[in-house]
Amino acid sequence: MNLNNTQELQKNKTYALTATALMTAVTCILAPLSVPIGPVPISLTNFVIFLSLYLLGWKKGTLSLLVYLLLGLAGLPVFSGFAGGISKLAGPTGGYIIGFIPMAIVAGIIIDKSHQRWIQIVAMIIGTAICYAFGTVWFCFQSGYTVAAALAVCVIPFIPADLIKIVIVTIIGPMIRKRLGTVIE
């Protein structure tokens, strides 16, 4: 490998690291913004995670999410409602926060492999359903709700907004990625 190739490789690594850190920061800024409509608030977290997957690919997008989760676990107020700490993860909505990890992995792998928008939309819907499943099980365990009651307050009210977020990300994600260039390698 010659000097130019080494410098280009280092430049790409620096760009990828910077982009990953930037998307972590964007998540930390947008995720706490929420609308409390019941025991689970509407937030922009899944929107930013899906956008990260488009811009960074599934590996770096998931890494960005994990850094965000670690910052919240350390106590920084980055979770919905400007909360942070282990109590948020152990509380009734913690399963949804943990559910973001498999959501990002599943949706991200499919988004990376397919350039067909409808498949990407289906991938994000499946990822969201996985997140709902993690969160609903944990919510039932923590709160004593039945599954039907938990679905009524923690899932069904969120479906329309989540579908809108998915469609918006499907439209703007590829456009932003094209403008910025890819960092997936």
Buried (B, 14 or more C-beta within 10 A) or exposed (E): EEEEEEEEEEEEEEBBEEBBEBBBBBBBEBBBBBEEEEBBBBBBBBBBBBBBBBBBBBBBBBBBBBBBBEBBBEEBBBBBBEBBBEEBBEBBBBBBBBBBBBBBBBBBBBBBEEEEEEEBBBBBBBBBBBBBBBBBBBBBEBBEBEEEEBBEBBBEBBEEBBBEBBEEBBEEBBEEBEEEEBBEE
